[in-house]
Amino acid sequence: MSDIIRKAPGLGDGETIEQTQSFLPKFGANGLIPAIVTDHKSGNVLMFAHMNEEALRKTIASGFAYFWSRSRSKLWKKGEESGNLLKVNEVRTDCDQDVIWIIAEVEGDGVACHTGATSCFYRRVVQGREDGTVLEHVALPRPLGHG
Amino acid sequence: MSDIIRKAPGLGDGETIEQTQSFLPKFGANGLIPAIVTDHKSGNVLMFAHMNEEALRKTIASGFAYFWSRSRSKLWKKGEESGNLLKVNEVRTDCDQDVIWIIAEVEGDGVACHTGATSCFYRRVVQGREDGTVLEHVALPRPLGHG
C-alpha cells in the first residue's frame, strides 16, 4: 500500500505520515476534516461532524469540541446553546491524518443529538419482514459487547 | 433546527428523516456515505472509510464490511487479502441518515490498519514542549474510561 505513504510538509527525512509524531492534519479540498465523537465511558459513537482548522485549533486549546457547520457556514461550539458541551478527554488522528477522533464527555443533560437522543446513532439496521431493511430504535447508552 | 428536518423519498406523511424507521441512507454528491467502524468489545474506533451503495448493500447482506476505495476507485472487501475481515455485529445510522456506524469484530490477526496497528487511530494529540501539539503513540486496545 505504498500509495498511502506520501510526503507532507513538516515530515522529516524518510518519515511517513503514518509514523511521524508531527501533527499534520490533512484538511480536504473544502478545508474540512471529518471528526468522530465517542463517549469516554460507553464507547458509543455520539456524533459525526466536520472541523475546519480554526475548529480543530479551538478544540485542542479549550478542551471543548468545536465544529464547522456546513449548513450554516459558521464555526459552532457544540452545546453552546443547550449546555450539552462536549468536554474533550482525548484527541486522536488516524494513520494518514485525515480523520479526527474525539473521546468526550457530554456535559449538561448528557444529550449529544439535536433530537434529544443521547447519541445521533439511535437506530440500527435490521432485516424487515417483507422488503429489505428497516430501522429499529435502540435504547442508549447500550452496553458494548452485548450486540 | 428545522432546517435539518427535510423530506426524503420514502418518508411517510408528516414523518421526518430523524423519526422514520425506513432506511434511507443519504449518499453525498460523490455517491458515497462515510462509515465509522468501532470494535464491538473495546469501543475503540478502528477505522473510517466510505461506502457506495453497493458496498453498503453487500455489508448488510453478507455481514462483512465492504467499502469504496477512493484512491483505487473500486469496491473493496476489507481484509480480503490479509484475512483481517470485519465481521459486522451491528449497523447503525445517524439522525439524518448520512453516516453509517459499523460495530464489528476483526477476524484474523485482529488488525484493522494497513500499518499493522489494531486501530488506525494509534496516535493522540498532546501538548509539545516548545511548539504547539505533537502526536504520541498509544497502546491499543486501551480500556475506555481511563483517559
Interface residues (C-beta under 8 A of the other chain):
Chain A: M1 D3 I4 E18 T20 Q21 S22 F23 P34 I36 T38 H40 K41 S42 G43 N44 V45 M47 F48 I60 S71 N89 E90 V91 R92 T93 D94 C95 V99 W101 I103 C113 H114 T115 A117 C120 F121 Y122 R123 R124 V125 G132 T133 V134 L135 E136 H137 V138 L144 G145 G147
Chain B: M1 D3 I4 E18 T20 Q21 S22 F23 P34 I36 T38 H40 K41 S42 G43 N44 V45 M47 F48 I60 S71 N89 E90 V91 R92 T93 D94 C95 V99 W101 I103 C113 H114 T115 A117 C120 F121 Y122 R123 R124 V125 G132 T133 V134 L135 E136 H137 V138 L144 G145 G147
